[in-house]
Amino acid sequence: MEKTLFPFVSIVGQEDMKRALILNIIDPSIGGVLIKGEKGTAKSTTVRSLVQILPEVEVVKGCRFNCNPNRPEACCSECSDRMASNEPLESEKRRMVVVELPLSATEDRVSGTLDIEHILKTGERRFEPGVLAQANGNLLYIDEVNLLDDHIVDLLLDSAAMGINYVEREGVSFSHPSRFILVGTMNPEEGDLRPQLLDRFGLSVDVKGDRDPAIRKEVVKRRIAFEDDPRGYLESCEGESESMRESIMFARKHLKEVQVGDEIYDAIVNITSHFEIDGHRADITLMRAAKANAAFNRRDTVIKNDLRDVAHLVLAHRMRRRPFEESVFDEEELESCLNGI
């Protein structure tokens, strides 16, 4: 399927959307991204094409939950039992994937199911993994997330925040690691998410079709060239895609080495206070996004330009607004906050 997808590196414009996705791949703890925009703005195309630049990850070979062998404390019960019996865990490397969740998915399909009848007969727990097991260590994509049932969205966001999927049926419980990058796309004309759910997405992007004739022309030319010769077009982009993947892997490897000075912390709290952002989730997300941005640009220190690059992605959907009023992030106000430090 990957070979038939339009290349991520060939998407024209939409820099905020691409940046938000890349930063989440570098640091999944940022909390995912919500992409809002009118139809035909390459939202789904961009997300699905990420598979071409996603990095390799190490997993336990044969594990149903894609456990990370380097994090034994976060392994599933099956891997933990093997370690307890001194059985070595064989690992393998594989590329991250994009797991799609259909709108019709039920709670059992998402979280997995416990075979109660088998448990009652044998006393052994039998668990059938769901989408959250498949998504562990990968990217979970929901198209038209605003049309998904609220309780399913709550379940996804809770699992993403805790890194664990907990299932309980008839007094029997089962849990497994579920750390993933949650990406949702939506058309605001079809309804919005509750404000409480909006805040749970680390970043948010508003995408619009470009009005510049030259850019629109380039979009059409690239798309037609791809449709006329998909294989040849993909081959022409392989070098750039590999370079992007290497940059992401470099940033993931060196993320912990990026330093954040007190002046950056001062700037962060000054910004969130000025825009009257409730709670502290935005402050933490802003710091993490800035660090990931610095790592992607191969710097070992966060600078104010990193805050300029990511502040609107972190804060725009968290700003207070009146009913039926769009939140507008003022770049000039951001500059005054940064200059005041």
Secondary structure by P-SEA (a helix, b strand, c coil): cccccccccccccaaaaaaaaaaaaacccccbbbbbbccccaaaaaaaaccccbbbbbccccccccccccccccccaaaaaaaaacbbbbbbbbbbbbbbbcccccccccccccaaaaaaaccbbbbbbccccccccbbbbbcccccccaaaaaaaaaaaaacbbbbbcccbbbbbbbbbbbbbbbccccccccaaaaaaccbbbbbbccccaaaaaaaaaaaaaaaacaaaaaaaaaaaaaaaaaaaaaaaaacccccccaaaaaaaaaaaaaacccccaaaaaaaaaaaaaaaaaccccccaaaaaacccccccccccccccbbbbbbaaaaaaaaaac
